[in-house]
Amino acid sequence: MPRPLAEFLAEAGQPEVLRFWEQLSSAEQRLLAGSLEALEPAELRAHCEEAGRARHRHTASRPGRMEPLPPEATGSSTRSPSESLRSWRERGFHAISQNQVAVLLLAGGQGTRLGVPYPKGMYDVGLPSGKTLYQIQAERIGKVQQLAEEKLGKQCTIPWYIMTSEFTLEPTEKFFTQNNYFGLLKSNIIMFEQQMLPAVDFSGKIILEQKGKIAMAPDGNGGLYRALTNNKILEDMDRRGIRFVHVYCVDNILVKMADPVFIGFCVEKGADCGAKVVEKAYPTEPVGVVCRVDGIYQVVEYSEVSQETVEQRNADGQLTFNAGNICNHFFTVEFLKSVTEEFEPQLKLHVAVKKIPHVDEKGNVVKPETPNGIKMEKFVFDVFQFSKKFVVFEVLREDEFSPLKNADKAGSKDTPTSARQALLWQHYRWAVQAGAHFLDQRNNRIPPLNQCQGTEEPPAVCEISPLVSCEGEGLEKYLRDQEFHSPLLLTEKTVAALGQGQ
């Protein structure tokens, strides 16, 4: 056993990690040592001790005086004046055309809850095209670049930064290579890893998943800020002239990439940090709420709020605390620098109690039926408190938010089925609003939208490639007064044929 490793673990208070050392092959010994090389002994000790203490205390914060978002800090895709929306869109496209905008994808989590052994971004929800989340998002980036170039007559690039983890980096890199980066330039797709931290038991001891393997977990989407430093991502952004970053989670099938309206709104307001939100579906919906607590912007989790506060309403009947967080954020590069250089150590760790497979004292693998360990993670939104100018932009759920989290099974929400339905409903609405008519099997026109909106499945299947339209724009010239049978798949090839037929 190399003495430095034994000394490292002794200093960290974790000598038990090496209890099977003599039974390991040389390759297994190297892997075990390598899994710890990114950590300092004091950092590892502090992590394990904090996790052990967290189990024995009430971990939910206790909100102080909660206040709803002030009107001057908010914008809305539906309630803001049309001239403001137009101005914000132009401002956003201008920033994109100047190569000042990047998108950053949080993709460190595995597809465990989906029941698949690969990253969520590689998941196919069952669309007619068979496109995965990664492909949909890549094509949306390509289309926004194209629209910016058409509007301002200048070729531009939106770099795509993808934060992966030890679990997702290799399969994601391979998937993008196999698919030729979905038409984007390889040099503009920058993948990097977030830090991994050991899972610990309730006494603060590191859990061994195998005799020579520590049970590790990504440090949460708030691990972004450490990862930006470790991988010199902000330096890369500086070299490219990036000033504004749109950050989002991989699992939202309706996400608008580098949304010009959202970016323009944040830039025009002089914000260093912004968040998109959706109206809560119902008072007890288990989502975090963006609000102010004792004058400071933050996300308060549903579990941290009393029932009375959850159901509180304004005079107009709207929920007082109604801004549901959807992990869709705007940051200036300067703000990200201030976070990484000054504030990151102040971010609190959140506790996740999990069932973690492990080996017992005899080296036998145990798959626990009840939680036996703790994974500690940080949240990306915990930096709102450090913002000097924070803003919120409200969007419609049916336009921009349908997360993919769970496998299809009885009682599940946020499933492949719900994600697929959300996208197909959106595209059906776009087509009908553009003047298309869909026919049933008897060649009768399907009733207007307001007569069939309540069904789970849209009355006709219509999928529109992001390379054709980002948000329903430009469809009239192909679809107006045209009749179609379901399914309709609008690709660059099919719209070219439609255009020639007119």
Secondary structure, 3 states (H helix, E strand, C coil): CCHHHHHHHHHCCCHHHHCCHHHCCHHHHHHHHHCCCCCCHHHHHHHHHHHHHHCCCCCCCCCCCEECCCHHHEEECCCCCHHHHHHHHHHHHHHHHCCCEEEEEECCCCCCCCCCCCCHHHCECCCCCCCEHHHHHHHHHHHHHHHHHHHHCCCCCCCEEEEECCCCHHHHHHHHHHCHHHHCCHHHEEEEECCEEECEECCCCECEEECCEECEEECCHHHHHHHHHHCCHHHHHHHHCCCEEEEEECCECCCCCCCHHHHHHHHHCCCCEEEEEEECCCCCCCCCEEEEECCEEEEECHHHCCHHHHCCECCCCCECCCEEEEEEEEEEHHHHHHHHHHHHHHCCCEEEEECCCEECCCCCEECCCCCCEEEEECCHHHHHHHCCCEEEEEECHHHHCCECCCCCCCCCCCCHHHHHHHHHHHHHHHHHHCCCEEECCCCCECCCHHHCCCCCCCCCCEEECCCCCCCCCCCHHHHCCCEEECCEEECHHHHHHHHHCC
